[in-house]
Amino acid sequence: MQTWILHIDMDAFFASVEQLDHPEYRGKPLAVGGTSDRSVVSAASYEARKWGVRSAMSVVKARKLCPDLLLVSGRMGRYKEISNQVMAALHEFSPTVEQASVDEAYLDGTGLERLFGPIDQVARQIKTRVREVTGLTCSVGAAPVRFLAKIASDVNKPDGMFILRPEDVAGFLRTLPVGRIPGVGAKLAETLRHMGARTCGDILGRPRSYWEQRVGKYGGALHDRAGGIDPSTVTPTSEAKSCSAENTFHEDTTDREVLNRWLLAQSERVGSDLRGHGYKGRTVTLKVKFADFTQITRSRSLDARTDNTALICETARDLLGQLDLRRAVRLIGVGVSNFSPRPRQLTLFDDAPGEIEATSGLDLAVDAVRRKFGPRAVTRVDLLDLKKKNTS
């Protein structure tokens, strides 16, 4: 049976979500990130990429390249929501799905041809289903091995599909730039160029032992990849071990009232994520980065595992209250870890009732309203004007 691995990559994901939710942004150059000169671009729409705007680029440089660039703040909660929809859609095709990031995943397609037809039909149906569920496009690559599937998904972006069949692998790799091999960064690519290796064909021109001697422990893997060898399999995504939210301020602050309000907003996001995934955590962690970029964390373990927004916030605020804020704060965040799944029916072998706190009825009610009417349907009074504060 032919082995197939598919790589599914959402197109300009963060920017595409913003254009989906805000029709007035469609067709315009848009970047997601902070809106101050201290910020960097997290994602750029394809309209912005035509001007040279790229992720990790400073906002200052992005504006110079594209004077009409629209800059919007990111909404990670919304991106995670759609990401979950994508992953659920992929599980309709295969039980073996590995989420690589919020906007990409690998899927074991071996044997799916018996259910969905030839591999190109499988890929096409995946694209169609993702669009039905989210309203967004994705690009899909399929290949006999994992790293080639990832490369294939980028061949015809956006909204593309590329099937690399076993008989075409050697020819495809012969002229593939070495920089396209996962794990080969700019520095190693430059080193290889000086050694006369610009393509995978150049790598294969010398024996494996040569690259092991010249490049070190990665040399053997480099030679294997150049020959289309990759033993990596699709591993179903492991369960999360923590959940957190943080914000970077455009202007550093020592105002405890402002910091406490942000901790409330972040605790809402963390609590909602925990409840959405059925987790409760025992440990609350406060993260603070100061204006000089030094960073500290403070943690406290609770008596019972919780997903309660108010308790998470209260604990984080208490930890903040113990800090000396003579230095201005650049970033603040809160996280919850030390998880347990939400209990079903307790047995003699489960945690005692006191070790898992009951979910707040208020939290559940707010979650239900927001699911039905949108994330902005309910807002705490303390947070009504918070988003007007400059953060990224």
MOCORUR-V474601 format. One record per run of one state. SS is the DSSP state (H for helix, E for strand, L for the rest). FROM is the first residue (numbers start at 1). TO is the last residue. Records with the same first field share a line. If there is no record, write none. Layout:
# MOCORUR-V474601
SS: FROM-TO + FROM-TO
This chain:
# MOCORUR-V474601
L: 1-4 + 11-12 + 22-22 + 26-29 + 34-39 + 45-45 + 50-57 + 66-69 + 73-75 + 91-96 + 102-103 + 109-112 + 117-118 + 135-137 + 144-145 + 154-160 + 164-165 + 175-176 + 181-185 + 195-198 + 205-207 + 216-217 + 227-241 + 254-255 + 278-278 + 291-294 + 307-308 + 322-328 + 342-352 + 357-360 + 374-380 + 384-385 + 389-390 + 392-392
E: 5-10 + 30-33 + 40-44 + 58-58 + 70-72 + 97-101 + 104-108 + 138-143 + 161-163 + 177-177 + 199-199 + 242-253 + 279-290 + 295-306 + 329-341 + 356-356 + 391-391
H: 13-21 + 23-25 + 46-49 + 59-65 + 76-90 + 113-116 + 119-134 + 146-153 + 166-174 + 178-180 + 186-194 + 200-204 + 208-215 + 218-226 + 256-277 + 309-321 + 353-355 + 361-373 + 381-383 + 386-388
